[in-house]
Amino acid sequence: MDSQRSPKETVLITGGGGYFGFRLGCALKQTGVCVLLFDISRPAEAIPEGIQFVCGDIRHLSDVEKAFQGENITCVFHIASHGMSGREQLNQKLIEEVNVGGTDNILQVCRRRGVPRLIYTSTFNVIFGGQVIRNGDESLPYLPLHLHPDHYSRTKSIAEKKVLEANGSALERGHGVLRTCALRPAGIYGPGEQRHLPRIVSYVERGLFKFVYGDPQSLVEFVHVDNLVQAHILASEALKADKGHVASGQPYFISDGRPVNNFEFFRPLVEGLGYTFPSIRLPLALIYCFAFLTEMAHFILGRLYNFQPFLTRTEVYKTGVTHYFSIEKAKKELGYKAQPFDLQEVVEWFIAHGHGRSSGSRDSECLVWDVLLILLLVISVLTWLPSSVILSI
Ligand SMILES: *[C@@H]1O[C@H](CO)[C@@H](O)[C@H](O)[C@H]1NC(C)=O
């Protein structure tokens, strides 16, 4: 290709210290692009030569401006977010500042510095909030904000709308317009993923994974990190003139394109590490109540002891209620082709990092767990009692 027509491109990745942002940065580097990773903390792995890391907080406009200084950035991947899982989900102020305030800062600096392309990493959850969705597509409306059970999804929804509305806005430097698109990925997995998989493995290892819940026919979706990387690179191309700017202003669902029962998806991981897959199945409503109580307890006690809630209501929905989306639009417009992956390399990653049960040992006994199980049974009995009986207690 003629180097004058396409000078070497510089991209900035917010959240570039995280699992996905870092993988994307490494993949982009391989394609010959200059990569700047912007994050509050460095990646867990060593940064390959040729990739720059800029430390800064997306909540502070001055940090964002500093990151864009001195480089002619032509594309931004805005991945940084807060509050997706675990106890993080319950810190509302921080979630709002990072997800909404941070996105405002990025949009403002893109316009000011004349960055023509922005790809926002969104989530299924801007549409899904516990309702059954089968093969949904991008024509589905956003979930009304007040129906989001969690702050993360609500703020991601607000931010996605801001990003898509910013499509077509004038750049202050040079001429032309900002073009934006949003990718809405399913749950991400891959070797070395640090957010969901270690939590699942720790539950398995502590003997807490003793039951599954919900309808065995319920289907959800996942996306392998490398498929998501591919989708992001394709989306950045599809915002360019030579692709007719086809992606400008557009959202896309991105997944492996293989709906699967949440728990069955993790079976190879549980069994691959030498544990028994649970055979008890509890009703979804019961687990939802339990998650609600856990969140209440965290709300009341969290200031004294910021414990990791076992499950939140959003996590119960995400894992137990059918929701999957068509990837046709991404295939057609971006040229996205989901590669087949399984959990084998994830199993190998955990074994290489000292996990996995040595043969012969028993499932660990856990008093806490037994107490929880009894509590669940008590709750389920109470929910069946007529309310007059409970009121008279
Ligand atoms: C995004 O902006 C471009 C440039 O102004 C415009 O041509 C395109 O129609 C916009 N996309 C949407 C979905 O509004």
The ligand as an ORCA input file, in Angstrom:
! r2SCAN-3c Opt
* xyz 0 1
  C     -22.920      9.448     11.319
  O     -22.336     10.634     10.819
  C     -22.105     10.620      9.414
  C     -21.332     11.883      9.078
  O     -22.032     13.027      9.450
  C     -23.413     10.519      8.682
  O     -23.196     10.451      7.297
  C     -24.135      9.253      9.159
  O     -25.408      9.188      8.560
  C     -24.273      9.257     10.662
  N     -24.861      8.004     11.086
  C     -26.028      7.924     11.705
  C     -26.514      6.571     12.069
  O     -26.685      8.916     11.968
*
